[in-house]
Amino acid sequence: MDSAEITFLEEMRYGTDKDNTIRRLSTIDNPLFLQFFAANYNWNNRFNVPKALLNNEHCDLGTGLLMFYDTGSDEIFCL
């Protein structure tokens, strides 16, 4: 990853505007970016952002499974 990609991911991770984060997640076409974001997501921030991530067509099975195990339950898949 180059520095621009790292900066983009840091902005996504630490951004406070949920609507902006959800909008940006829908435009990501790199499965590794989605996996990185999912692996570093703060699950105390509810499920709107993870739902947007899961709805991205580039979200792969590995990222979905990571999110499933990180929640500690199947609650996210009952949305």
C-alpha positions as CSV (number, residue, x, y, z in Angstrom):
1,M,0.0,0.0,0.0
2,D,1.2,3.5,-0.8
3,S,0.9,6.4,1.6
4,A,-2.3,7.8,-0.1
5,E,-4.1,4.5,0.4
6,I,-3.0,4.4,4.0
7,T,-4.2,7.9,4.6
8,F,-7.5,7.1,3.0
9,L,-8.0,4.1,5.3
10,E,-7.0,6.1,8.4
11,E,-9.6,8.8,7.4
12,M,-12.2,6.1,7.0
13,R,-11.3,4.5,10.4
14,Y,-11.2,7.7,12.4
15,G,-13.9,9.6,10.6
16,T,-16.8,10.7,12.8
17,D,-19.5,11.3,10.1
18,K,-21.3,8.0,9.7
19,D,-23.2,9.1,6.6
20,N,-19.9,10.0,4.9
21,T,-18.3,6.7,6.0
22,I,-21.3,4.7,4.6
23,R,-21.2,6.6,1.3
24,R,-17.4,6.0,1.0
25,L,-17.7,2.3,1.8
26,S,-20.1,1.9,-1.1
27,T,-17.5,3.2,-3.5
28,I,-14.6,1.0,-2.4
29,D,-13.7,-1.7,-5.0
30,N,-10.7,-3.2,-3.2
31,P,-11.6,-6.2,-1.0
32,L,-8.4,-5.7,1.1
33,F,-9.5,-2.2,2.0
34,L,-12.9,-3.6,3.2
35,Q,-11.2,-6.3,5.2
36,F,-8.8,-3.8,6.9
37,F,-11.8,-1.5,7.7
38,A,-13.8,-4.4,9.1
39,A,-10.9,-5.7,11.2
40,N,-10.5,-2.3,12.8
41,Y,-14.1,-1.3,13.2
42,N,-15.3,-0.2,16.7
43,W,-18.3,-2.4,17.3
44,N,-19.7,0.0,19.9
45,N,-20.7,2.3,17.0
46,R,-23.8,0.1,16.1
47,F,-24.4,-1.8,12.9
48,N,-25.2,0.8,10.2
49,V,-21.6,1.0,9.0
50,P,-21.0,-2.8,9.0
51,K,-24.3,-3.3,7.1
52,A,-23.1,-0.9,4.4
53,L,-19.8,-2.8,4.3
54,L,-21.5,-6.1,3.9
55,N,-23.7,-4.7,1.1
56,N,-20.7,-3.7,-0.9
57,E,-20.4,-6.1,-3.9
58,H,-16.6,-6.3,-3.3
59,C,-17.0,-7.6,0.2
60,D,-15.8,-11.2,0.1
61,L,-16.6,-14.2,2.3
62,G,-13.5,-13.8,4.4
63,T,-14.5,-10.3,5.4
64,G,-18.0,-11.4,6.2
65,L,-16.7,-14.2,8.4
66,L,-14.3,-11.8,10.1
67,M,-17.2,-9.5,10.9
68,F,-19.4,-12.5,12.1
69,Y,-16.7,-13.6,14.6
70,D,-15.8,-10.1,15.7
71,T,-19.4,-9.4,16.8
72,G,-19.4,-12.5,19.0
73,S,-22.9,-13.4,17.7
74,D,-25.0,-13.7,14.7
75,E,-26.8,-10.4,15.5
76,I,-25.3,-8.6,12.5
77,F,-26.7,-11.1,10.0
78,C,-30.3,-10.6,11.3
79,L,-30.5,-7.0,10.1
